Amino acid sequence: MDIARALSQNMNLVFLDEPLNYMDIYFREQLEVALLECNTTLVFVEHDERFRRI
């Protein structure tokens, strides 16, 4: 998966366009944890209010 690949590399900047489309709740929770643990600048577009607050 491209999101996992982007977060596993040493990136300074990651762009995500609606990363939660077609993802189940388990993957969404894993993605939130991974994003909080990575030390990168994140730019994303997402319509889910809860995700935008992490």
Contacts in CASP RR format, 6 or more apart in sequence:
PFRMAT RR
TARGET T0000
AUTHOR 0000-0000-0000
METHOD contacts of the structure
MODEL  1
MDIARALSQNMNLVFLDEPLNYMDIYFREQLEVALLECNTTLVFVEHDER
FRRI
3 16 0 8 1.000
3 19 0 8 1.000
3 31 0 8 1.000
4 34 0 8 1.000
6 14 0 8 1.000
7 14 0 8 1.000
7 34 0 8 1.000
7 35 0 8 1.000
7 38 0 8 1.000
7 40 0 8 1.000
11 40 0 8 1.000
12 40 0 8 1.000
12 41 0 8 1.000
13 40 0 8 1.000
13 41 0 8 1.000
13 42 0 8 1.000
13 43 0 8 1.000
14 38 0 8 1.000
14 40 0 8 1.000
14 41 0 8 1.000
14 42 0 8 1.000
14 43 0 8 1.000
15 43 0 8 1.000
15 44 0 8 1.000
16 42 0 8 1.000
16 43 0 8 1.000
16 44 0 8 1.000
16 45 0 8 1.000
16 46 0 8 1.000
17 44 0 8 1.000
17 45 0 8 1.000
18 44 0 8 1.000
18 45 0 8 1.000
18 46 0 8 1.000
18 47 0 8 1.000
19 31 0 8 1.000
19 44 0 8 1.000
19 46 0 8 1.000
20 28 0 8 1.000
20 31 0 8 1.000
20 46 0 8 1.000
20 48 0 8 1.000
20 51 0 8 1.000
23 31 0 8 1.000
28 51 0 8 1.000
32 51 0 8 1.000
32 54 0 8 1.000
35 42 0 8 1.000
35 54 0 8 1.000
36 54 0 8 1.000
46 52 0 8 1.000
END
